[in-house]
Amino acid sequence: MSTDVKASADTPPPADTLPARAPFSIAGLIDRHLGVLSFIILMLALEFGLRYFRVPDYVLPPPSQIFTALVRGFAPPFLSPSQYYVNIATTLTEALLSFVLGSAFGIFAGAMVVEFKGVRRLALPYVIGLQSVPKVALAPLFVVWFGFGIESKVLLGVLLTFFPLLINTAAGLSSVERDRIELMASLKAKRWTTFRMVKFPSALPYVFAGLEMAAVYSILGAVVGEFVGGNSGLGVLILSRNAALDIAGSLAALVILAVMGIALQRAVAFARGRLLFWAPVHDRLDADS
């Protein structure tokens, strides 16, 4: 009997019970890697097009020169102000502080605006008026008031990230289904309990949409602040390389900024996917959806 059991255990399952393997197709491969393939094609087209038409390097260098400048910028010495390490650390620190502080203030302000009519009537006109002012016009004032240090860049980034979170949080809290709120009222739930257990969880898809925008705006605020006045950072590096007509080095710094923005946005999207697994698909925007 034991021999029969061992034989049955070693016997492979029937072919019709195995999961079907998707057939290989060129169309499926292209669809899965469309972003990478389009980037490669674009770089090749730029490389050959710029060389064929003999566009001067000080106008627009080919991608190969930008890649060379990118590699050269990561070469030792690591602490040199002309290399990327210190400048990336400065800009990333400014962006992360702006993102965290601006998002926290924006979520708090959005909740206050929705929950308290007096706050909405008093503060909302000032917030909209401040948002209407171009932040580039405020950057020189921040440098005068707070100096060339990190404070002026972080404050500018906070202003850029604050408004998207305020609007998205307010929109999310205002769109909660009325039946849920009435259910909590019928259970004699306190206002804070209703907010914590019903309103804010329902608004989280809107909040994360604002966080994804704020992740990009935080880098924008840091770089604009460095353009106006800064001691280090990728914005300062871009200005110095533009002054030296090192267009390839300047574009290489822009590539780093683009990668930083994508990384921050994808980090927020990753957190959203883990925390909001219950959210409907139409509330999420992904490259694969």
C-alpha positions in Angstrom: 0.0 0.0 0.0 2.9 2.4 0.8 4.4 1.6 -2.6 1.1 2.7 -4.2 1.1 6.0 -2.2 4.7 6.7 -3.2 4.0 6.0 -6.8 1.0 8.3 -6.9 3.0 11.1 -5.2 5.7 10.8 -7.8 3.3 10.8 -10.7 3.0 14.2 -12.3 -0.4 15.8 -12.5 -2.3 15.5 -15.7 -1.4 18.0 -18.4 -4.9 19.5 -18.4 -4.6 20.5 -14.7 -1.4 22.6 -15.2 -1.7 26.3 -15.6 -1.6 27.3 -19.2 1.6 29.2 -20.2 0.9 32.3 -22.2 2.4 31.9 -25.7 5.3 34.2 -26.6 4.5 37.0 -28.9 6.4 40.0 -30.2 3.3 42.2 -29.6 3.1 41.2 -26.0 6.8 41.8 -25.5 6.5 45.3 -27.0 3.5 46.1 -24.9 5.2 45.1 -21.6 8.4 47.2 -22.4 6.8 50.0 -24.4 8.3 52.7 -22.2 11.9 51.4 -22.5 11.6 50.7 -26.2 10.2 54.2 -26.9 13.0 55.8 -24.9 15.7 53.9 -26.7 14.2 54.8 -30.1 14.0 58.5 -29.1 17.6 58.5 -27.9 18.8 56.9 -31.1 16.8 59.3 -33.3 18.3 62.2 -31.4 21.8 60.9 -31.6 21.8 60.3 -35.3 19.6 63.4 -36.1 21.8 65.8 -34.2 25.0 64.4 -35.8 23.5 64.3 -39.2 22.3 67.9 -39.2 25.5 69.0 -37.3 23.8 70.8 -34.5 26.4 72.5 -32.4 27.1 70.9 -29.0 26.6 74.2 -27.2 23.0 74.3 -28.6 22.0 70.7 -28.0 24.5 67.9 -27.5 23.7 64.4 -28.5 22.6 61.8 -25.9 26.0 60.2 -25.9 27.7 63.4 -24.6 25.0 63.8 -22.0 25.6 60.2 -20.8 29.4 60.9 -20.7 28.8 64.0 -18.6 26.5 62.0 -16.3 29.2 59.4 -15.8 31.9 62.0 -15.3 29.8 63.8 -12.7 29.7 60.6 -10.5 33.4 60.1 -10.7 35.5 60.8 -7.6 36.3 63.0 -5.6 32.9 62.4 -3.9 32.8 65.7 -1.9 33.8 68.0 -4.8 31.2 70.8 -5.3 31.4 70.1 -9.1 30.3 66.5 -8.6 26.7 65.2 -8.2 26.8 63.6 -4.7 26.8 66.7 -2.5 24.4 68.5 -4.8 22.0 65.5 -5.0 22.0 65.2 -1.3 21.2 68.9 -0.9 18.4 69.0 -3.4 16.9 65.7 -2.1 17.0 66.9 1.5 15.2 70.1 0.6 12.6 68.2 -1.5 11.8 65.6 1.1 11.5 68.3 3.9 9.2 70.3 1.6 7.2 67.2 0.7 6.7 66.1 4.3 5.9 69.5 5.8 3.8 70.8 2.9 1.8 67.6 2.7 1.1 67.5 6.5 0.0 71.2 6.5 -2.1 70.7 3.4 -3.9 67.6 4.8 -4.5 69.4 8.1 -5.8 72.5 6.4 -8.0 70.6 4.1 -9.6 68.8 7.0 -10.1 72.0 8.9 -11.7 73.7 5.9 -14.2 70.9 5.5 -15.0 70.3 9.1 -15.3 73.9 10.3 -17.3 76.5 8.2 -15.7 79.4 10.1 -12.2 78.3 9.1 -13.4 77.9 5.5 -14.8 81.4 5.3 -11.9 83.0 7.1 -8.8 81.2 5.6 -9.8 80.0 2.1 -9.7 83.4 0.4 -6.2 84.0 1.7 -5.1 80.5 0.6 -6.5 81.0 -2.9 -4.9 84.4 -3.2 -1.5 83.1 -2.1 -1.7 80.2 -4.5 -2.5 82.7 -7.3 0.8 84.5 -6.7 3.6 83.0 -8.9 6.1 81.2 -6.6 9.0 82.4 -8.7 8.1 85.9 -7.7 8.2 84.9 -4.0 11.5 83.1 -4.2 13.7 86.3 -4.1 11.8 87.5 -1.1 12.4 84.2 0.7 16.1 84.5 0.1 16.1 88.0 1.5 14.1 87.0 4.6 15.6 83.6 5.3 19.0 83.7 3.6 20.8 81.4 1.2 20.4 78.3 3.4 17.9 75.5 3.3 15.1 77.4 4.9 14.2 79.5 1.9 14.1 76.5 -0.4 12.0 74.4 2.0 9.5 77.2 2.5 9.1 77.6 -1.3 8.6 73.9 -1.7 6.1 73.8 1.2 4.0 76.5 -0.6 4.1 74.4 -3.8 3.1 71.2 -2.1 0.6 72.7 0.3 -2.2 73.6 -2.1 -2.6 70.3 -4.0 -3.0 68.5 -0.6 -5.5 71.0 0.7 -7.7 70.8 -2.4 -7.5 67.0 -2.7 -8.1 66.4 1.0 -11.1 68.8 1.0 -12.5 67.2 -2.2 -12.1 63.7 -0.7 -13.7 64.6 2.6 -16.6 66.3 0.8 -17.3 63.3 -1.4 -17.9 60.8 1.4 -21.2 58.9 0.8 -24.0 60.4 2.9 -25.2 57.0 3.9 -22.0 56.3 5.8 -22.2 59.5 7.8 -25.8 59.0 8.6 -25.0 55.5 9.8 -22.4 56.8 12.2 -24.9 59.4 13.4 -27.5 56.8 14.1 -24.9 54.9 16.2 -24.3 58.1 18.2 -20.7 58.2 17.1 -18.7 61.3 18.0 -17.5 63.8 15.4 -13.9 62.7 15.8 -14.8 59.0 15.5 -16.8 59.6 12.3 -13.8 61.5 10.9 -11.3 58.9 11.9 -13.2 55.8 10.9 -15.3 57.0 7.9 -14.4 60.4 6.4 -10.6 60.2 6.3 -10.3 56.6 5.1 -12.8 57.4 2.3 -10.8 60.5 1.3 -7.4 58.6 1.1 -7.6 58.0 -2.7 -7.8 61.8 -3.2 -5.1 62.4 -0.6 -2.7 60.0 -2.3 -3.5 61.7 -5.7 -2.4 65.0 -4.1 0.7 63.3 -2.6 1.8 62.2 -6.1 1.6 65.7 -7.4 3.3 67.1 -4.3 6.2 64.7 -4.7 7.0 66.4 -8.1 6.3 69.9 -6.9 8.7 69.5 -3.9 11.6 69.0 -6.3 10.4 71.9 -8.4 10.4 74.2 -5.3 13.9 73.1 -4.3 15.4 73.7 -7.7 13.7 77.1 -8.2 14.9 78.2 -4.8 18.4 77.1 -5.7 18.2 79.1 -9.0 17.4 82.3 -7.1 20.0 81.9 -4.4 21.8 78.8 -3.1 25.2 77.5 -2.1 24.8 74.0 -3.4 22.3 71.8 -5.1 21.4 70.6 -8.6 19.9 74.0 -9.4 23.2 75.8 -8.5 25.1 73.2 -10.5 22.9 73.7 -13.5 23.4 77.5 -13.4 27.2 77.1 -13.1 27.4 74.7 -16.0 25.2 76.9 -18.1 27.5 79.8 -17.4 30.4 77.6 -18.6 28.5 76.6 -21.7 28.6 73.0 -20.5 25.2 72.1 -21.9 25.8 68.4 -21.7 26.6 68.7 -18.0 23.5 70.9 -17.4 21.3 68.4 -19.2 22.8 65.5 -17.2 21.7 67.3 -14.0 18.2 67.7 -15.5 18.2 63.9 -16.1 19.0 63.4 -12.4 16.2 65.7 -11.4 13.8 63.7 -13.7 14.9 60.4 -12.1 14.4 61.9 -8.6 10.9 63.0 -9.5 10.0 59.7 -10.9 11.5 57.8 -7.9 9.5 60.0 -5.4 6.3 59.6 -7.4 6.7 55.9 -7.7 7.5 55.6 -3.9 4.2 57.4 -3.2 2.4 55.1 -5.7 3.9 52.1 -4.1 2.7 53.2 -0.6 -0.7 53.9 -2.1 -0.9 50.4 -3.6 -0.1 48.8 -0.3 -2.4 51.0 1.8 -5.3 51.4 -0.6 -5.6 47.9 -2.0 -9.3 48.2 -1.4 -9.7 51.3 -3.6 -11.5 50.9 -7.0 -9.2 50.7 -10.0 -10.6 54.0 -11.5 -9.3 55.8 -8.4 -5.7 54.9 -9.3 -3.6 56.0 -12.2 -0.9 53.6 -13.3 1.0 53.0 -16.4 -0.4 49.4 -16.5 -4.0 50.3 -15.8 
